Amino acid sequence: MPKTKPQQKKEAKKKQDKSKSTQTSALSFVLKNAAALLVLALVLNLALTRPGYNWLWNSLIKKNLEMVNKNASMTDEIKMEIKYGLFAKYLQHIKQNTPENAVILLPPENVVDGIPEKYKMKYLKNKFYCTYFLYPRQIVFDQTKDNQEATHVAIVNNWGYEHLNYPVQKKQPLAILPIRNQN
């Protein structure tokens, strides 16, 4: 049975709409890819011509990857010691010599500032770093009013002995001691 004129017009319109839709999706595809290429070209241009981006890639990312690949067999503790120096080693010592429920009293900033920079103890002033290394132990600083809840004191640069309720015979510049005598 032959199609009527309105049916023919409907079919023609459907075909026309379908071809417009195909053209629109093709155009959209081309525009999206062109935009992506433009952004990529801009990023590459920035990375190759600006010293900051060049430094980021060549110094920071490449050297870190080389270090990771070169030292893949090292333990996390040794890697942390390389990066954070005496700070990491000292906090490992604290972690090994305190119970998990310990509350550790850390020294004030002026005590940490008195330690030579080469030991990298400046991180001891940063609550985030200390919490990261000592978790699940809690930390408090001397400036806070929480001193009474501390169970251990971190002896740094001979600071902290005054918080103990017992005498210490052999004082060391770095140690971790319980605030109350265990005997």
Residue pairs with C-beta under 8 A, 6 or more apart in sequence:
3 11
46 53
47 53
47 54
47 57
48 54
71 78
71 79
71 82
74 82
77 88
77 92
80 88
80 92
80 133
81 88
81 89
84 120
84 123
84 129
85 118
85 119
85 120
85 121
86 119
86 120
86 121
87 119
87 120
87 121
87 122
87 123
87 124
87 129
88 133
90 121
90 124
90 154
90 174
91 130
91 133
91 134
92 133
93 174
93 176
94 104
94 134
94 137
94 152
94 154
94 176
95 133
95 134
95 137
97 176
98 104
98 137
98 151
98 152
98 176
100 136
100 137
101 136
101 137
101 151
102 137
102 138
102 151
102 152
103 137
103 138
103 139
103 140
103 146
103 149
103 150
103 151
103 152
104 134
104 137
104 138
104 139
104 140
104 150
104 151
104 152
104 153
104 154
104 176
105 139
105 140
105 141
105 142
105 147
105 150
105 152
105 153
105 154
105 160
105 163
105 179
106 124
106 130
106 139
106 140
106 141
106 142
106 154
106 156
107 124
107 141
107 142
107 154
107 156
107 157
107 159
107 160
108 141
108 142
108 143
108 159
109 125
111 156
111 157
111 159
112 121
112 122
112 124
112 125
112 156
112 157
113 122
113 125
114 157
115 121
115 122
115 156
115 157
121 156
123 129
123 130
124 130
124 154
124 156
127 139
127 141
130 139
131 139
140 146
140 147
140 149
140 150
147 163
150 163
150 179
151 178
151 179
151 180
152 176
152 177
152 178
152 179
153 160
153 163
153 164
153 176
153 177
153 179
154 160
154 175
154 176
155 161
155 171
155 172
155 173
155 174
155 175
155 176
155 177
156 173
156 174
157 173
157 174
158 171
158 173
160 177
161 168
161 171
163 179
164 177
164 179
164 181
165 179
165 180
165 181
166 180
166 181
168 177
